[in-house]
Amino acid sequence: MDLTALIDVRPDVRGGKPCFVGTRITVYDVLEYMASGMTPDEIVADFPELTTDHVRAALAFAAMREHRLATPA
């Protein structure tokens, strides 16, 4: 999955947090919704500008970040 096609960082949007391209919805927002028990379908229903690919991208982004933090330099 090409995360750069779905997620970008713009310093002037949401304090430079990673957001989905063309939106102000952060990866963190989607991860929090999932952690609270929302399903991908519920998230997409609440945010029609997102798709289930965006939700998967949020998970992949978090996994990559965790892997990077857990891997010794």
N, C-alpha and C positions, 0 to 999 in steps of 0.2 A: 504494500500500500504506500503510495506516494503522499506522505503527510504534508509536504509543502504545497500540494495542490488544494488541500483542505484547511490548513492551519497556517496563519502568519502572525507576525509580531509587528505592530505599528506603535511607535513610541507615543503617539498622540491619541491612541485609542485604549481605553480601560487601563491606563497606566503602564502600557507596554506588555500586558499579559498576553499570552498566546490566545488568539481568537480565531474563530472560523472565518475563512475568507468571505468578505462582503457583509459581515455581520459584526455586532458588538458582543456576541455571545462567546464567553471564554470557555476554554477547555475545562477549567476548574469548575465553572457553573455546571456543565454536563456531568462531570465526575461527582459533584455534590448531589445532584439530582439522583444519580444512580445509587449512590451510597445511602440516600434516604429511602430507597426502595422503588423508585420509578423505573419502569421498563423502558427500553429503547422506543417502543411504539408510543408510550405515553409522552416521552420527551418530544418526539417528532410531532405528535398531535398538538402539544403546547407551543412548539416552535416550528411552524411549517416551513421556515427557510432552511431547516436542517433535514437530513436524511439519516437512515440507519448507518450509512457509511460514515457520517460525521461522528456518530456515537462510537462506532468501532475505532475511528481515528483518535478519539479522546482516550480510549483505553490503550491503544497502541502507543500514543504519545506518553502516557503515564508509565507504561511498562518500559519504554526506552529510557525515560528519565530515571526511573528506579534502577535500571540496569547500569546506567552511567554512574549513579551515585554509589552503587554497591561494588563496582569494579575498581580495584586498587589502581592508582595511577602509575 
